[in-house]
Amino acid sequence: MILAAQEWINSDPDPATRRELASLSEHELAERFSAPLTFGTAGLRGPVRGGPNGMNVAVVIRTTAGLAAWLNAHGHSGSHIVVGRDARHGSEAFATAGAEVLAAAGFEVTLLPHPLPTPVLAFAVRALGASAGIQITASHNPAADNGYKVYLDGGSQLVSPADREIESAIAKVGGASSIARTPVTPVGNSVIENYVRRVATLPHGQARNIRIALTPLHGVGGDTALAALHAAGFTDVHVVAGQFDPDPDFPTVAFPNPEEPGATDALLELADTVNADLAIALDPDADRCAVGVRDGDRWRMLRGDETGVLLADHVLTAARPNSLVATTIVSSTLLSKLAPTRGARFACTLTGFKWLTRAGDGLVYAYEEAIGHCVDPDAVRDKDGISAAVLVADLVATLAETGRTVLDVLDDYALEFGYHHGDQVSRRVDDVADIATIMDRIRSNPPHEICDEAVAFEDLAAFEDLATVDSPLRTDAVVFTGATTRIVVRPSGTEPKLKCYLEVVIPVANRSELAGAQAAAKTRTRQLRAFAENL
């Protein structure tokens, strides 16, 4: 271990991480060199620090050299590759290093000009006909982290077996200082301008008379979101000033994720102050969009499933018959019921947009409950918070013309399909091995009754495929299904958490029953939370 560490230190081109590693104890070095970063649900991700299991210049150089070798082996020598970044610690150095490795390896490289949303990178890969794209980002992870996302196949996220093959290629790469690098000049703003123009074409209503409150949560989405909303005709936009400029330390939020408690407090305060009609929170790389609405005398954030079905229905009003909409195994079952009534096909995939954007031909919309929405897969084959924000604004403005709100539409869904209420329990652990222990315990002795309701047990680790989806659905997850209850339990693909996704469905015969169904669903959800918290 000491020999391997010294070899790494000697070949690290960054003097800061060389000094950092040289100062560590033998025990600390062993931890840094215990295993390299590997491609997970959203690419490589780890703390910004020296060594093979952190994000640093040496790791980025070696990863990019492995990617270049894989592209060469698959017939893409000399092809076009786009490199982008967010504004996190290290992002500029990492993006520059990656672009330089690719240029020296003979690829045509487009290095985006400054910190930009991840959807702009995904758009650029597709718009420019590139063979691959690299985005340096850790999305909504803590400030200490950064990451490396790879896009292939016309701008979709990396999937197996390519991820494992690229990891094998990385393992064969020598020391980082031995890898050639050629300087790359960043391009101008034409890609961003083209992206904004495309997003501005998405609304299919003409109403624009609404006021919007917006926060990018210290991320990189602010300027692009404003430009897109203005280009689409939504000009009455107020921003949370203290969260608008990119700041890699995310000083006003405990955790830079719009789903986390307290993260949108400043946004909802602004929305109330300016009497807004809609509140929008983007996560730090702007690939996810959280929606806030007025509910009586207060504001609340919609759940991802609520926004997901609203946007699906809105997209389908202008889509071709027999279009495809998709969501994941952990999302609400409501979309599967709505789609056929709107003349559309439905697909269910594993979690992650790398699977959703490959759900099948004719895809017009995909979402996952974690506030990710792909509203324009022909242009961006990934989740895109900015285009989702524009389309949500279109929906809210269209409804406002007739004196209605999205909450009215959600009530309509309850009458049509039953009241669907979702929630999530996330159990963070200090040792990821604890997650495997819990999953093993559930599988070995699954309950057949939960909160006085009989449930069926399914182990998705035994699944091979689903008829509606090309990709396999075999994954580390279990599902409990009862008459009114559905619980999906799985390890997080990006964080040290065990996640439990809860859904309760209560039939609603008429509008007079709606309030009672909502109360019953929320009571049962509280019971399910208690069950999940004690798994």
C-alpha positions as CSV (number, residue, x, y, z in Angstrom):
1,M,0.0,0.0,0.0
2,I,2.8,2.5,0.9
3,L,4.6,1.7,-2.4
4,A,1.4,2.2,-4.4
5,A,0.7,5.5,-2.6
6,Q,4.2,6.8,-3.2
7,E,3.9,5.9,-6.9
8,W,0.7,7.8,-7.1
9,I,2.1,10.8,-5.2
10,N,5.1,10.9,-7.5
11,S,2.9,10.9,-10.6
12,D,0.3,13.4,-9.3
13,P,0.6,16.6,-11.4
14,D,-1.1,18.8,-8.8
15,P,1.3,20.0,-6.1
16,A,-1.6,20.7,-3.7
17,T,-2.8,17.1,-3.6
18,R,0.8,15.8,-3.6
19,R,1.4,17.8,-0.4
20,E,-1.9,16.7,1.1
21,L,-1.2,13.0,0.5
22,A,2.4,13.2,1.7
23,S,1.1,14.6,5.0
24,L,-1.3,11.7,5.8
25,S,-0.7,8.9,8.2
26,E,-0.3,5.3,7.0
27,H,-3.9,4.6,8.2
28,E,-5.3,7.7,6.3
29,L,-3.4,6.7,3.2
30,A,-4.8,3.2,3.4
31,E,-8.3,4.7,3.4
32,R,-7.6,6.9,0.4
33,F,-6.2,4.0,-1.5
34,S,-8.8,1.4,-0.4
35,A,-10.6,1.5,-3.8
36,P,-10.9,3.9,-6.7
37,L,-14.1,5.8,-7.5
38,T,-16.4,3.8,-9.7
39,F,-19.3,4.8,-12.0
40,G,-22.6,4.7,-10.1
41,T,-26.1,6.0,-10.8
42,A,-24.8,9.4,-11.8
43,G,-21.2,8.9,-12.8
44,L,-18.1,9.2,-10.6
45,R,-18.7,11.1,-7.4
46,G,-16.6,11.7,-4.3
47,P,-15.0,14.3,-2.0
48,V,-12.5,16.8,-3.5
49,R,-9.2,15.4,-2.1
50,G,-6.1,13.6,-3.1
51,G,-5.9,9.9,-3.9
52,P,-7.7,7.4,-6.2
53,N,-11.0,7.5,-4.2
54,G,-11.4,11.3,-4.3
55,M,-12.1,13.9,-7.0
56,N,-8.8,15.5,-8.0
57,V,-6.8,16.4,-11.2
58,A,-5.0,13.1,-11.2
59,V,-8.2,11.1,-11.1
60,V,-9.8,13.2,-13.8
61,I,-6.7,12.8,-16.1
62,R,-6.6,9.0,-15.7
63,T,-10.4,8.7,-16.0
64,T,-10.3,10.7,-19.2
65,A,-7.4,8.7,-20.6
66,G,-9.4,5.6,-19.9
67,L,-12.5,7.0,-21.6
68,A,-10.4,8.0,-24.6
69,A,-9.0,4.5,-24.9
70,W,-12.5,3.1,-24.7
71,L,-13.7,5.5,-27.4
72,N,-10.8,4.5,-29.7
73,A,-11.5,0.8,-29.2
74,H,-15.2,1.4,-30.2
75,G,-14.6,3.2,-33.4
76,H,-14.7,6.8,-32.2
77,S,-11.1,7.9,-32.7
78,G,-10.8,11.6,-33.4
79,S,-14.5,12.1,-32.8
80,H,-16.1,15.2,-31.3
81,I,-16.4,15.4,-27.4
82,V,-18.0,18.2,-25.3
83,V,-16.7,19.1,-21.9
84,G,-18.6,21.2,-19.4
85,R,-18.6,22.0,-15.7
86,D,-20.5,23.5,-12.8
87,A,-19.0,26.0,-10.3
88,R,-18.0,23.6,-7.5
89,H,-14.6,23.4,-5.9
90,G,-12.1,22.1,-8.5
91,S,-14.6,22.1,-11.4
92,E,-12.6,24.5,-13.6
93,A,-9.3,22.6,-13.1
94,F,-11.0,19.2,-13.7
95,A,-12.8,20.3,-16.8
96,T,-9.6,21.9,-18.2
97,A,-7.6,18.8,-17.5
98,G,-10.1,16.5,-19.1
99,A,-10.3,18.6,-22.2
100,E,-6.5,18.7,-22.5
101,V,-6.2,14.9,-22.3
102,L,-8.8,14.5,-25.0
103,A,-7.2,17.0,-27.3
104,A,-3.8,15.4,-26.9
105,A,-5.4,12.0,-27.7
106,G,-6.5,13.5,-31.1
107,F,-10.2,14.2,-30.3
108,E,-12.1,17.3,-31.5
109,V,-12.9,19.0,-28.2
110,T,-15.6,21.6,-27.4
111,L,-14.9,23.1,-23.9
112,L,-17.9,25.1,-22.8
113,P,-17.0,28.6,-21.8
114,H,-17.9,28.9,-18.2
115,P,-19.9,27.1,-15.4
116,L,-23.2,25.9,-17.0
117,P,-26.1,23.7,-16.1
118,T,-25.7,20.0,-16.8
119,P,-28.6,20.0,-19.3
120,V,-26.7,22.4,-21.5
121,L,-23.9,19.8,-21.7
122,A,-26.4,17.1,-22.6
123,F,-28.0,19.4,-25.2
124,A,-24.6,20.2,-26.7
125,V,-23.7,16.5,-27.1
126,R,-26.8,15.9,-29.1
127,A,-26.9,19.2,-31.0
128,L,-23.3,19.0,-32.1
129,G,-23.4,15.3,-33.0
130,A,-20.7,14.5,-30.5
131,S,-19.7,11.0,-29.6
132,A,-19.4,11.7,-25.9
133,G,-19.7,14.4,-23.3
134,I,-18.2,15.0,-19.9
135,Q,-19.8,17.2,-17.2
136,I,-17.9,18.0,-14.1
137,T,-20.6,18.2,-11.4
138,A,-21.8,16.7,-8.1
139,S,-25.3,18.0,-8.7
140,H,-27.0,18.4,-5.3
141,N,-24.4,16.6,-3.2
142,P,-22.6,18.4,-0.3
143,A,-20.2,21.2,-0.9
144,A,-17.2,19.0,-0.3
145,D,-18.0,16.7,-3.3
146,N,-17.5,16.8,-7.0
147,G,-18.1,14.4,-9.8
148,Y,-17.6,13.3,-13.4
149,K,-20.6,12.4,-15.6
150,V,-20.2,10.7,-19.0
151,Y,-22.7,11.0,-21.8
152,L,-22.8,8.6,-24.8
153,D,-25.4,7.4,-27.3
154,G,-26.6,10.8,-28.5
155,G,-26.4,12.5,-25.2
156,S,-27.7,9.9,-22.8
157,Q,-26.0,9.0,-19.5
158,L,-23.5,6.2,-19.4
159,V,-24.9,2.6,-18.8
160,S,-23.5,-0.9,-18.5
161,P,-21.5,-2.5,-19.9
162,A,-19.8,0.6,-21.1
163,D,-19.2,1.8,-17.5
164,R,-17.4,-1.3,-16.4
165,E,-15.4,-1.4,-19.7
166,I,-14.3,2.2,-19.2
167,E,-13.3,1.3,-15.6
168,S,-11.2,-1.5,-17.0
169,A,-9.5,0.9,-19.4
170,I,-8.8,3.3,-16.6
171,A,-7.1,0.6,-14.5
172,K,-4.6,0.1,-17.4
173,V,-3.7,3.8,-17.5
174,G,-0.3,4.7,-16.0
175,G,0.5,7.6,-13.7
176,A,-1.3,10.9,-14.4
177,S,1.9,12.9,-15.0
178,S,2.8,10.6,-17.9
179,I,-0.4,11.3,-19.8
180,A,-0.1,13.9,-22.6
181,R,-2.2,17.1,-22.4
182,T,-2.7,19.8,-25.1
183,P,-4.2,23.2,-24.2
184,V,-7.8,23.8,-25.3
185,T,-9.5,27.2,-25.8
186,P,-13.1,27.4,-24.5
187,V,-15.8,28.1,-27.2
188,G,-18.2,31.1,-27.2
189,N,-21.8,31.2,-26.1
190,S,-23.5,29.8,-29.2
191,V,-24.3,26.5,-27.6
192,I,-26.0,28.3,-24.7
193,E,-27.9,30.6,-27.0
194,N,-29.2,27.6,-29.1
195,Y,-30.2,25.8,-25.9
196,V,-32.2,28.8,-24.7
197,R,-33.9,29.2,-28.1
198,R,-34.9,25.5,-28.0
199,V,-36.4,25.7,-24.5
200,A,-38.4,28.8,-25.5
201,T,-40.2,26.7,-28.1
202,L,-41.6,24.2,-25.6
203,P,-44.7,26.0,-24.2
204,H,-47.8,25.3,-26.2
205,G,-50.1,27.8,-24.5
206,Q,-50.2,31.5,-25.1
207,A,-50.8,32.7,-21.6
208,R,-47.9,34.5,-19.9
209,N,-49.5,36.6,-17.2
210,I,-48.0,35.0,-14.1
211,R,-45.4,36.1,-11.5
212,I,-42.6,33.6,-10.8
213,A,-40.2,33.4,-7.8
214,L,-36.9,31.6,-8.6
215,T,-33.8,30.3,-6.8
216,P,-30.9,28.4,-8.2
217,L,-29.6,27.5,-4.7
218,H,-26.2,29.0,-5.3
219,G,-25.8,26.8,-8.3
220,V,-25.2,27.5,-12.0
221,G,-28.8,27.6,-13.3
222,G,-29.7,31.2,-12.5
223,D,-28.7,33.1,-15.6
224,T,-29.7,30.3,-18.0
225,A,-33.1,29.9,-16.3
226,L,-33.8,33.6,-16.5
227,A,-32.8,33.7,-20.1
228,A,-35.0,30.7,-21.0
229,L,-38.0,32.0,-19.1
230,H,-37.7,35.5,-20.6
231,A,-37.2,34.0,-24.1
232,A,-40.4,32.0,-23.6
233,G,-42.3,35.2,-22.6
234,F,-42.3,34.9,-18.8
235,T,-40.7,38.2,-17.8
236,D,-42.2,38.8,-14.4
237,V,-39.6,36.8,-12.5
238,H,-38.2,37.5,-9.0
239,V,-35.1,35.8,-7.7
240,V,-33.7,35.0,-4.3
241,A,-30.8,37.5,-4.4
242,G,-28.8,35.8,-1.7
243,Q,-28.8,32.5,-3.6
244,F,-28.6,33.6,-7.2
245,D,-24.8,33.8,-7.8
246,P,-22.9,30.5,-7.9
247,D,-21.1,29.7,-4.6
248,P,-19.4,26.4,-4.1
249,D,-19.9,26.6,-0.4
250,F,-23.7,26.9,-0.6
251,P,-23.7,29.2,2.5
252,T,-27.4,29.7,3.0
253,V,-28.5,26.0,2.9
254,A,-27.5,23.1,5.1
255,F,-27.7,20.8,2.1
256,P,-28.0,22.1,-1.5
257,N,-31.0,19.9,-2.4
258,P,-34.5,21.5,-3.0
259,E,-36.0,18.4,-1.4
260,E,-34.2,18.8,1.9
261,P,-36.1,20.5,4.8
262,G,-35.4,24.2,4.9
263,A,-33.7,24.4,1.5
264,T,-36.6,26.3,-0.1
265,D,-37.6,28.5,2.9
266,A,-36.1,31.6,1.3
267,L,-37.8,30.9,-2.0
268,L,-41.2,30.5,-0.4
269,E,-40.7,33.6,1.7
270,L,-40.0,35.5,-1.5
271,A,-43.0,34.0,-3.3
272,D,-45.3,35.1,-0.5
273,T,-43.7,38.6,-0.3
274,V,-44.1,39.3,-4.1
275,N,-47.5,37.5,-4.3
276,A,-46.1,35.1,-6.9
277,D,-48.2,32.5,-8.8
278,L,-45.4,30.0,-9.0
279,A,-42.1,29.2,-7.1
280,I,-39.2,27.4,-8.8
281,A,-36.1,25.9,-7.1
282,L,-33.3,24.5,-9.2
283,D,-30.7,22.2,-7.8
284,P,-27.0,23.4,-8.1
285,D,-26.4,22.0,-11.6
286,A,-30.0,22.8,-12.7
287,D,-30.9,19.3,-13.8
288,R,-33.7,19.1,-11.3
289,C,-36.7,21.4,-10.7
290,A,-38.8,21.7,-7.5
291,V,-42.2,23.5,-7.8
292,G,-43.8,25.5,-5.1
293,V,-47.5,26.6,-5.1
294,R,-49.9,28.5,-2.9
295,D,-52.1,26.1,-0.9
296,G,-54.8,28.2,0.8
297,D,-53.0,30.7,3.1
298,R,-49.6,29.0,2.8
299,W,-47.0,27.9,0.3
300,R,-45.9,24.3,-0.1
301,M,-43.5,22.4,-2.4
302,L,-45.1,19.8,-4.6
303,R,-43.8,16.3,-4.4
304,G,-41.8,15.1,-7.4
305,D,-44.6,12.7,-8.3
306,E,-47.2,15.5,-8.3
307,T,-45.2,17.7,-10.6
308,G,-44.3,14.6,-12.7
309,V,-47.8,13.6,-13.5
310,L,-48.9,17.2,-14.1
311,L,-46.1,17.7,-16.6
312,A,-46.8,14.4,-18.3
313,D,-50.4,15.3,-18.8
314,H,-49.4,18.7,-20.1
315,V,-46.9,17.3,-22.6
316,L,-49.4,14.7,-23.8
317,T,-51.9,17.4,-24.7
318,A,-49.6,18.4,-27.6
319,A,-48.0,15.0,-28.3
320,R,-48.7,12.5,-31.1
321,P,-51.1,9.7,-30.4
322,N,-49.4,6.6,-28.9
323,S,-46.5,8.6,-27.6
324,L,-44.5,7.1,-24.7
325,V,-44.2,8.4,-21.2
326,A,-42.0,6.8,-18.6
327,T,-41.2,6.8,-14.9
328,T,-39.3,4.5,-12.5
329,I,-40.0,1.6,-10.1
330,V,-39.8,4.0,-7.1
331,S,-42.2,6.6,-8.5
332,S,-46.0,6.8,-8.1
333,T,-48.2,4.4,-9.9
334,L,-50.4,7.3,-11.1
335,L,-48.7,7.8,-14.4
336,S,-49.3,4.2,-15.4
337,K,-53.1,4.8,-14.9
338,L,-53.2,8.3,-16.6
339,A,-51.2,7.4,-19.7
340,P,-53.7,5.0,-21.4
341,T,-56.6,7.4,-20.8
342,R,-54.6,10.1,-22.7
343,G,-53.9,7.7,-25.6
344,A,-50.3,7.2,-24.6
345,R,-48.0,4.2,-23.8
346,F,-46.4,3.8,-20.5
347,A,-43.0,2.4,-19.5
348,C,-41.4,1.7,-16.1
349,T,-37.6,1.6,-15.7
350,L,-34.9,1.3,-13.1
351,T,-34.1,4.5,-11.2
352,G,-32.0,7.0,-13.1
353,F,-32.3,8.9,-16.3
354,K,-29.7,6.7,-18.0
355,W,-32.6,4.2,-18.0
356,L,-35.5,6.5,-18.5
357,T,-34.2,8.1,-21.7
358,R,-33.8,4.6,-23.1
359,A,-37.4,3.6,-22.2
360,G,-38.4,3.1,-25.8
361,D,-39.3,4.7,-29.2
362,G,-41.6,7.6,-29.2
363,L,-40.6,8.9,-25.8
364,V,-42.0,12.4,-25.2
365,Y,-41.7,12.7,-21.4
366,A,-40.0,10.9,-18.5
367,Y,-39.7,11.7,-14.8
368,E,-38.5,10.3,-11.5
369,E,-39.9,11.2,-8.1
370,A,-36.7,12.9,-7.1
371,I,-37.8,16.1,-8.9
372,G,-36.2,15.1,-12.2
373,H,-38.1,15.8,-15.5
374,C,-37.2,15.2,-19.1
375,V,-39.7,17.2,-21.1
376,D,-37.9,17.4,-24.4
377,P,-36.0,14.1,-25.0
378,D,-35.5,15.0,-28.7
379,A,-33.1,17.8,-27.5
380,V,-32.0,16.8,-24.0
381,R,-31.9,13.1,-23.2
382,D,-31.5,13.7,-19.5
383,K,-33.4,15.5,-16.7
384,D,-33.5,19.2,-17.3
385,G,-34.7,21.6,-14.5
386,I,-34.7,24.6,-16.8
387,S,-36.9,23.3,-19.5
388,A,-39.2,21.8,-16.9
389,A,-39.5,25.2,-15.2
390,V,-40.5,26.8,-18.5
391,L,-43.2,24.1,-19.1
392,V,-44.5,24.3,-15.5
393,A,-44.8,28.1,-16.0
394,D,-46.7,27.4,-19.3
395,L,-49.1,25.0,-17.4
396,V,-49.7,27.4,-14.5
397,A,-50.3,30.4,-16.8
398,T,-52.7,28.4,-19.0
399,L,-54.7,27.2,-16.0
400,A,-54.7,30.8,-14.5
401,E,-56.6,32.1,-17.5
402,T,-59.6,29.9,-16.5
403,G,-59.2,30.6,-12.8
404,R,-57.7,27.2,-12.0
405,T,-54.5,26.0,-10.4
406,V,-52.4,22.8,-10.5
407,L,-54.0,21.8,-7.1
408,D,-57.4,21.8,-8.9
409,V,-55.9,19.5,-11.5
410,L,-54.5,17.2,-8.8
411,D,-57.9,17.0,-7.3
412,D,-59.3,16.0,-10.7
413,Y,-56.8,13.2,-10.8
414,A,-57.9,11.9,-7.4
415,L,-61.5,11.7,-8.7
416,E,-60.4,10.0,-11.9
417,F,-57.8,7.6,-10.5
418,G,-58.0,7.6,-6.7
419,Y,-56.1,9.8,-4.3
420,H,-52.4,9.0,-4.6
421,H,-50.2,10.1,-1.6
422,G,-46.5,9.5,-1.6
423,D,-43.7,10.0,0.9
424,Q,-40.1,8.9,1.4
425,V,-38.0,7.7,4.4
426,S,-34.2,8.1,4.0
427,R,-32.0,6.4,6.5
428,R,-28.5,7.8,6.4
429,V,-25.8,5.4,7.6
430,D,-22.2,5.9,8.7
431,D,-21.1,2.5,7.3
432,V,-22.6,1.5,3.9
433,A,-22.2,-2.2,5.0
434,D,-25.2,-1.6,7.3
435,I,-27.4,-1.1,4.2
436,A,-26.6,-4.6,2.9
437,T,-27.2,-6.0,6.3
438,I,-30.7,-4.4,6.4
439,M,-31.5,-5.6,2.9
440,D,-30.4,-9.1,3.7
441,R,-32.6,-9.1,6.9
442,I,-35.7,-8.0,4.9
443,R,-35.2,-10.6,2.2
444,S,-34.6,-13.4,4.7
445,N,-37.8,-12.7,6.7
446,P,-40.2,-10.3,4.8
447,P,-43.4,-9.3,6.6
448,H,-46.6,-10.5,5.0
449,E,-48.6,-7.9,6.8
450,I,-47.8,-4.2,7.2
451,C,-49.9,-1.9,9.4
452,D,-52.7,-4.4,9.5
453,E,-52.8,-4.8,5.7
454,A,-51.8,-8.0,3.9
455,V,-48.9,-7.4,1.4
456,A,-47.2,-9.3,-1.4
457,F,-43.4,-9.4,-1.4
458,E,-41.3,-9.0,-4.5
459,D,-37.5,-9.2,-4.7
460,L,-36.4,-7.1,-7.7
461,A,-33.0,-8.7,-7.5
462,A,-34.7,-11.8,-9.0
463,F,-36.4,-9.8,-11.8
464,E,-35.0,-10.2,-15.3
465,D,-37.1,-7.8,-17.4
466,L,-40.5,-6.2,-17.9
467,A,-42.3,-6.5,-21.1
468,T,-42.7,-2.7,-21.5
469,V,-39.1,-1.9,-21.1
470,D,-36.0,-2.9,-23.2
471,S,-33.6,-2.6,-20.2
472,P,-33.6,-5.2,-17.4
473,L,-35.3,-4.4,-14.1
474,R,-33.1,-6.6,-12.0
475,T,-31.9,-4.4,-9.1
476,D,-31.1,-4.3,-5.4
477,A,-34.7,-3.5,-4.2
478,V,-37.7,-5.1,-2.7
479,V,-41.4,-4.2,-3.1
480,F,-44.3,-4.7,-0.8
481,T,-47.8,-4.2,-2.3
482,G,-51.2,-4.3,-0.6
483,A,-54.7,-3.1,-1.4
484,T,-53.9,0.5,-0.6
485,T,-50.2,0.3,0.0
486,R,-46.9,0.2,-1.9
487,I,-43.4,0.3,-0.4
488,V,-40.2,0.1,-2.3
489,V,-37.0,-0.3,-0.4
490,R,-33.6,0.2,-2.0
491,P,-30.1,1.5,-1.3
492,S,-29.4,4.9,-2.7
493,G,-27.2,4.9,-5.8
494,T,-25.5,8.2,-4.9
495,E,-25.5,8.6,-1.1
496,P,-25.0,6.4,2.0
497,K,-28.7,6.0,2.5
498,L,-31.4,3.3,2.6
499,K,-34.4,4.7,0.9
500,C,-38.0,3.7,1.4
501,Y,-40.6,5.0,-1.1
502,L,-44.1,5.0,0.2
503,E,-47.4,5.3,-1.7
504,V,-51.0,5.1,-0.4
505,V,-53.9,5.0,-2.9
506,I,-57.5,5.7,-1.6
507,P,-60.5,5.4,-4.0
508,V,-62.6,8.6,-4.3
509,A,-66.1,8.2,-5.7
510,N,-67.1,11.9,-5.7
511,R,-65.7,15.3,-4.7
512,S,-67.4,15.2,-1.3
513,E,-65.2,12.2,-0.4
514,L,-61.9,13.9,-1.4
515,A,-61.1,15.5,2.0
516,G,-61.8,12.2,3.8
517,A,-59.6,10.2,1.4
518,Q,-56.8,12.7,1.8
519,A,-56.9,12.5,5.5
520,A,-57.1,8.7,5.4
521,A,-54.1,8.5,3.1
522,K,-52.0,10.8,5.2
523,T,-52.8,8.8,8.4
524,R,-51.8,5.6,6.7
525,T,-48.7,7.2,5.4
526,R,-47.6,8.2,8.9
527,Q,-48.1,4.5,9.9
528,L,-46.0,3.4,7.0
529,R,-43.3,5.9,7.9
530,A,-43.1,4.4,11.3
531,F,-42.8,0.9,9.8
532,A,-40.0,2.0,7.4
533,E,-38.0,3.9,10.0
534,N,-37.8,0.6,12.0
535,L,-36.9,-1.8,9.2
